[in-house]
Amino acid sequence: MTTVTLPPGPPTPRFLQGAFALTSRARAMRRLHARYGDAFTVNVPIFGRAMVISDAAEIKQLFTAGPDLVENLEPNLGRVLGPGSLFALTGEEHHRQRKLLVPPFHGRRLAAYEKIIEEETVRELASWPQARPFATLPSMMRITLNAILRAVFGADGAELAELRALLPPWVAYGSRLAVLPVPRTDLGRWSPWGRFLIARRRYDAIVDRLIDKAAGEDLDGRDDVLALLLRSRYDDGSPMSRGQIADQLLTLLTAGHETTATTLAWAVERLRRHPEVLRDLVAEVDAGGGALREATITEVQRTRPVIDVVGRKVLADGFRLGRWTLPKGYTVLVGISLIHEDESLFPDARAFDPSRFLDARPDLYEWIPFGGGRRRCIGAAFATMEMNVVLRTMLRDFTLIPTVAPDERRHSRGIANAPAKGGQAVVRRRGPRTVPSTTATATGGAR
């Protein structure tokens, strides 16, 4: 019989640990890390008994473990995004679907989306008030939503308007339902799951219309993800079903809309409190560069990760993870904020210092805002490019006024940890520039 070895943890009852995690998760994790070290156990609602790790070697081992040893956490967003979602799929089926979804988010495909993102950014920023405080998060939400609807769904006209109205509240509602039991019978429109399913049927009908419209067009002339998925084929030559396409489009929107927007709001919050970095970024934009901008985005994600935990469920009894031996069914949570604040990896870790990434790319088992391993966010490159274009356009067209106000605290929005005041800004529109930047430099600069 395998001997289970687990790190220590607080003896506090589950409901108290859960309440602390809901109200002050970042502070709770730091306190437990300070008391117990880089691994400890917790007992919280939903996941039950779980081990939290923040050692880079153990994180790498977890992320590289095979699907026979560990798999995605349960419950997860798959129950609301559909059975064809990457969140719901495991093993070989997850691998098959991921192979079809990788091409649209790499290489030259990304360049095709830059113009869309810049157009949406310019359109939204035109409504920004000048010389008075306002929260940038709602604007960033609209930019990322509209960009995804155009770049991923290929939506315009009536379908664009319908999806724009339907998806944000529905996805937010679904993220809360994701951890609740799914009823065995339909309880109707007055039940939480009943209302959710009604909205899901509306969504499926819109995607059906988009697919029907695409069937009458030249798909080779389109760069949106929907068109690419309609053209894609599995290894046996079969196409994706309509249901699979609908689930994956919804997954891509859920994974890339709110998290990207929230990171952009954090970027505004950080830059206003670091005027030297802000000054250098503006000079770089005016010169057509991009290296410091890329490093800044990386540092924002390190110091203000939007998602603070990611994890796996143990499938093999007696799974050895570094110093520990875990039983089948156990949950392992990776403390993203904890490893991002590790002084041995990031000296002066609490400081906001983009220069630490100017000459070195981050190690993907130490810097993990997108998760890691075979379940690393498939849209990471798209999200990075999108943040780059939005930030470049904002700095090109507006002067962001620094502030000496205290840092905005973290506020949990369920899925994401957002700045409590929404990334508050004060701006002035800039005048004509001598050296305008171009879309070609949106992802420029080497690290």
C-alpha positions in Angstrom: 0.0 0.0 0.0 1.4 3.4 -1.0 2.2 5.8 1.9 0.7 9.2 1.4 2.9 12.1 2.3 1.4 15.6 2.4 2.7 19.0 3.7 1.1 20.5 6.8 -1.8 23.0 6.7 -4.2 24.9 8.9 -6.6 22.9 11.1 -9.3 25.5 10.6 -12.8 24.1 9.6 -13.5 24.0 5.8 -16.2 26.7 5.9 -13.9 29.2 7.6 -11.1 28.4 5.2 -13.6 28.8 2.3 -14.8 32.2 3.7 -11.3 33.5 4.0 -10.4 32.3 0.5 -13.5 34.0 -1.0 -12.9 37.4 0.8 -9.1 37.6 1.0 -7.6 34.9 -1.1 -4.3 36.6 -1.9 -3.7 37.6 1.7 -4.7 34.1 2.9 -2.3 32.5 0.5 0.6 34.7 1.6 -0.1 34.0 5.3 -0.1 30.3 4.7 3.0 30.5 2.6 4.8 32.5 5.3 3.8 30.0 8.0 4.1 26.6 6.2 6.5 27.3 3.3 6.2 26.7 -0.5 3.8 23.8 0.0 0.8 23.4 2.3 -2.6 21.7 2.4 -6.0 23.5 2.5 -9.6 22.3 3.0 -12.0 24.4 1.0 -15.4 24.1 -0.5 -15.7 22.8 -4.1 -12.2 21.2 -4.1 -12.1 19.7 -0.6 -8.7 18.8 0.6 -6.0 20.1 -1.7 -2.3 20.8 -1.8 -1.0 24.2 -2.8 2.5 24.4 -4.4 4.7 27.2 -5.4 8.1 25.5 -6.0 9.2 25.9 -9.6 10.5 22.3 -9.9 7.3 20.8 -8.5 5.2 23.1 -10.8 7.1 21.9 -13.8 6.7 18.3 -12.8 2.9 18.8 -12.4 2.5 20.6 -15.7 4.5 18.0 -17.7 2.9 15.0 -16.1 1.0 12.8 -18.5 -2.8 12.6 -18.8 -2.7 9.2 -17.1 -1.3 10.8 -14.0 -3.1 14.2 -13.7 -5.9 15.9 -15.6 -7.9 19.1 -15.5 -9.6 20.2 -12.3 -13.2 19.3 -11.7 -15.7 20.9 -11.5 -14.6 23.4 -14.3 -16.1 25.7 -16.9 -16.7 22.7 -19.2 -20.1 22.1 -17.7 -21.3 25.5 -18.8 -19.3 25.9 -22.1 -20.4 22.5 -23.4 -19.0 19.0 -23.8 -16.9 20.0 -26.8 -15.1 22.7 -24.9 -11.3 22.3 -24.2 -12.2 22.7 -20.5 -14.4 19.6 -20.6 -12.2 17.4 -22.8 -9.5 15.1 -21.4 -6.9 12.7 -22.8 -6.6 12.0 -26.5 -9.9 13.9 -27.3 -8.4 17.1 -25.7 -5.3 16.6 -27.8 -7.2 16.2 -31.1 -9.3 19.3 -30.5 -6.3 21.4 -29.4 -4.4 20.5 -32.6 -7.2 22.1 -34.7 -7.3 25.2 -32.5 -3.6 26.0 -32.4 -3.1 27.3 -36.0 -5.4 30.4 -35.8 -3.4 31.7 -32.8 0.1 31.6 -34.1 2.4 33.1 -36.8 1.0 35.1 -39.6 -2.6 34.6 -38.5 -2.0 36.9 -35.5 -1.0 39.8 -37.9 -4.3 39.5 -39.6 -6.1 40.4 -36.3 -4.0 43.4 -35.4 -6.0 45.8 -37.6 -9.3 44.7 -36.1 -7.9 45.3 -32.6 -6.5 48.7 -33.4 -9.9 49.7 -35.1 -11.8 48.7 -32.0 -9.4 50.4 -29.7 -9.5 53.7 -31.6 -13.3 53.5 -31.7 -13.6 53.0 -28.0 -10.9 55.5 -26.9 -12.8 58.2 -28.9 -15.3 58.2 -26.1 -12.8 58.7 -23.3 -13.4 61.8 -21.2 -10.4 64.2 -20.7 -9.0 65.7 -17.5 -11.3 63.8 -15.1 -11.0 60.4 -13.5 -12.8 57.4 -15.0 -12.5 53.6 -14.8 -10.8 52.0 -17.8 -12.0 48.4 -17.2 -15.4 48.9 -18.9 -13.7 50.3 -22.0 -11.2 47.4 -22.0 -14.1 44.9 -21.7 -15.8 46.4 -24.8 -12.5 46.4 -26.8 -11.7 42.8 -26.1 -15.3 41.6 -26.6 -15.7 43.4 -30.0 -12.2 42.2 -31.1 -13.0 38.6 -30.3 -16.4 38.7 -31.9 -14.9 39.9 -35.1 -11.6 38.0 -35.1 -12.9 34.7 -33.7 -16.6 34.6 -34.6 -16.3 36.6 -37.8 -19.5 38.3 -36.7 -20.9 41.5 -38.1 -24.2 43.2 -38.6 -27.2 41.6 -36.6 -25.2 38.7 -35.3 -22.5 41.0 -33.9 -25.1 43.1 -32.1 -26.9 40.0 -30.7 -23.7 38.3 -29.5 -22.5 41.6 -28.0 -25.7 41.9 -25.9 -26.0 38.2 -25.0 -22.5 36.9 -24.2 -21.0 39.1 -21.4 -23.8 38.6 -18.8 -24.4 35.0 -19.8 -20.8 34.0 -19.5 -20.5 35.8 -16.1 -23.7 34.0 -14.9 -22.3 30.7 -16.2 -19.0 31.1 -14.3 -21.0 31.2 -11.1 -23.0 28.1 -12.0 -19.9 26.2 -13.0 -19.3 25.0 -9.4 -22.9 24.1 -8.7 -24.5 20.7 -9.3 -26.2 20.2 -12.7 -29.8 19.2 -12.1 -30.9 15.9 -13.7 -34.2 17.5 -14.9 -34.9 20.8 -16.6 -36.6 23.0 -13.9 -37.7 25.6 -16.4 -37.0 29.2 -17.1 -37.4 30.3 -13.5 -34.5 28.1 -12.2 -30.9 29.3 -12.5 -29.9 26.4 -14.9 -33.1 26.9 -16.9 -32.4 30.5 -17.6 -28.8 29.6 -18.5 -30.0 26.9 -21.0 -32.4 29.3 -22.6 -29.5 31.7 -23.3 -27.4 28.8 -24.6 -30.1 27.9 -27.1 -30.1 31.6 -28.3 -26.3 31.4 -28.7 -26.4 28.2 -30.6 -29.0 29.6 -33.0 -26.7 32.7 -33.7 -23.7 30.4 -34.4 -25.9 28.3 -36.7 -26.7 31.4 -38.7 -23.0 32.4 -38.8 -22.1 29.0 -40.1 -24.9 29.1 -42.7 -23.7 32.5 -43.9 -20.1 31.2 -44.1 -21.2 28.2 -46.2 -22.1 30.5 -49.0 -18.8 32.4 -48.9 -15.2 31.8 -50.0 -13.7 30.6 -46.7 -10.2 30.8 -48.1 -10.6 34.6 -48.2 -11.5 34.8 -44.5 -9.1 35.0 -41.6 -11.5 34.7 -38.7 -11.3 31.6 -36.4 -14.8 30.4 -37.3 -13.8 30.1 -41.0 -10.6 28.4 -40.1 -12.4 25.8 -38.0 -14.9 25.2 -40.8 -12.0 24.4 -43.1 -10.1 22.3 -40.6 -10.1 18.5 -40.5 -9.1 15.8 -38.0 -6.4 13.3 -38.9 -9.1 11.0 -40.3 -10.4 13.7 -42.6 -13.6 14.4 -40.7 -14.7 18.0 -40.0 -15.7 19.5 -36.6 -19.4 19.3 -35.8 -21.5 22.4 -35.4 -21.8 21.7 -31.7 -18.0 21.3 -31.3 -17.5 24.6 -33.2 -20.0 26.4 -31.0 -18.4 25.1 -27.8 -14.9 26.0 -28.9 -15.9 29.5 -30.0 -17.5 30.1 -26.6 -14.4 28.7 -24.9 -12.1 31.1 -26.8 -14.3 34.1 -25.9 -14.5 33.1 -22.2 -10.8 32.5 -21.9 -9.7 35.6 -23.7 -12.3 38.4 -23.0 -12.4 39.3 -19.4 -8.9 38.2 -18.4 -7.2 40.3 -21.2 -9.4 43.3 -20.4 -8.6 43.1 -16.7 -4.8 42.9 -17.4 -5.1 46.0 -19.5 -6.9 47.8 -16.6 -4.1 46.7 -14.3 -1.5 48.0 -16.8 -3.1 51.5 -16.6 -3.2 51.2 -12.8 0.6 50.3 -12.6 1.8 52.8 -15.2 0.1 55.8 -13.5 2.1 54.9 -10.4 5.4 54.4 -12.2 5.9 57.6 -14.2 9.5 56.8 -15.2 8.3 53.6 -17.0 5.4 55.5 -18.5 7.7 58.2 -19.9 10.0 55.6 -21.4 7.1 53.8 -23.0 5.7 56.9 -24.6 9.2 57.7 -26.1 9.4 54.1 -27.4 6.0 54.3 -29.0 6.9 57.6 -30.7 10.1 56.0 -32.0 8.2 52.9 -33.3 9.7 50.4 -30.9 8.1 47.7 -28.8 10.6 45.9 -26.6 9.8 47.8 -23.4 6.1 47.5 -24.1 6.3 43.8 -24.3 8.4 43.6 -21.1 5.9 45.9 -19.3 3.0 43.6 -20.3 5.0 40.6 -18.9 5.7 42.4 -15.7 2.0 43.5 -15.2 1.0 39.9 -15.5 3.7 38.9 -13.0 2.8 41.5 -10.4 -0.9 41.5 -10.9 -2.0 38.1 -12.2 -5.7 38.1 -13.0 -6.1 34.4 -12.2 -4.2 33.5 -9.0 -4.5 29.7 -9.0 -4.5 26.9 -11.5 -4.5 23.2 -10.8 -4.9 19.5 -11.6 -6.7 16.5 -10.3 -4.6 13.4 -9.5 -5.7 10.3 -11.5 -3.0 7.8 -10.4 -2.9 6.5 -6.8 0.4 7.2 -5.2 1.4 10.0 -7.6 4.9 11.3 -6.6 5.2 15.1 -6.9 8.6 16.3 -5.7 8.7 15.7 -1.9 5.1 14.5 -1.7 3.0 11.4 -2.5 -0.6 12.0 -3.3 -3.6 9.8 -3.3 -5.9 9.3 -6.3 -8.6 12.1 -6.5 -6.5 14.7 -4.7 -6.4 18.2 -6.0 -3.1 20.1 -6.6 -3.4 23.9 -6.8 -0.5 26.1 -8.1 -0.2 29.4 -6.3 0.5 31.8 -9.3 0.9 34.9 -7.1 3.1 33.0 -4.7 5.7 31.9 -7.3 5.5 35.3 -9.0 6.6 36.8 -5.7 9.4 34.3 -5.1 12.5 36.4 -4.4 14.9 33.6 -5.5 13.3 33.8 -9.0 12.4 37.5 -9.2 14.7 39.7 -7.0 12.8 42.6 -5.3 9.7 40.7 -6.4 7.2 43.2 -5.0 8.7 46.0 -7.1 7.2 46.8 -10.6 10.2 46.6 -12.8 9.7 45.8 -16.5 13.4 46.0 -17.2 13.8 42.5 -15.6 12.2 41.1 -18.8 14.0 43.3 -21.4 16.8 40.9 -22.1 15.3 37.6 -21.0 12.0 35.8 -21.8 10.3 34.5 -18.6 10.6 30.8 -17.8 7.1 29.3 -18.5 7.2 27.2 -15.3 8.0 30.3 -13.1 5.9 32.9 -14.9 2.5 31.3 -15.4 -0.4 33.7 -15.9 -1.6 31.5 -18.7 -1.2 28.2 -16.8 1.2 25.6 -18.2 1.8 22.3 -19.9 -0.7 20.8 -22.4 -3.4 22.9 -20.8 -1.7 26.2 -21.1 -4.1 28.8 -22.5 -4.3 28.3 -26.2 -5.0 32.0 -26.8 -1.9 33.2 -24.9 -0.2 34.6 -28.1 -3.4 36.2 -29.2 -4.0 37.9 -25.8 -0.4 39.1 -25.7 -0.7 40.6 -29.1 -4.0 42.2 -28.3 -2.7 43.8 -25.1 0.3 45.1 -27.1 -1.8 46.8 -29.7 -4.3 48.3 -27.2 -1.5 49.7 -25.0 0.4 51.0 -28.0 -2.6 52.7 -29.4 -3.5 54.3 -26.0 0.0 55.7 -25.4 0.2 56.9 -29.0 -3.1 58.8 -28.8 -3.4 59.9 -25.2 -1.3 61.2 -22.4 -1.9 59.1 -19.3 -1.6 61.4 -16.2 0.5 59.9 -13.3 -0.9 59.8 -9.8 0.4 59.5 -6.2 -2.8 57.8 -5.1 -2.4 54.4 -3.2 -2.3 51.2 -5.3 -5.8 49.9 -6.2 -6.5 46.8 -4.2 -7.5 43.5 -5.8 -11.2 42.9 -6.2 -12.5 39.5 -7.1 -15.0 39.4 -10.0 -15.4 35.6 -9.7 -13.2 34.7 -12.7 -10.7 37.5 -12.5 -9.0 39.6 -9.9 -9.5 43.2 -11.0 -8.4 46.6 -9.7 -11.0 47.7 -7.2 -11.5 51.1 -9.0 -11.4 49.6 -12.4 -8.0 50.9 -13.4 -8.8 54.5 -12.9 -7.3 56.9 -15.3 -7.0 60.6 -16.1 -6.0 61.4 -19.7 -5.5 64.1 -22.3 -5.6 63.6 -26.0 -2.1 64.0 -27.6 -1.4 66.3 -30.5 0.2 65.4 -33.8 3.5 63.4 -33.5 6.6 63.7 -35.5 7.1 59.9 -35.8 3.8 58.0 -35.8 3.8 54.4 -34.9 2.4 51.8 -37.3 0.6 48.5 -37.0 3.7 46.8 -38.2 5.4 47.6 -34.9 2.6 46.3 -32.7 4.6 43.2 -31.9 8.0 44.6 -32.6 11.0 44.5 -30.4 13.1 41.6 -29.2 13.4 40.3 -25.7 
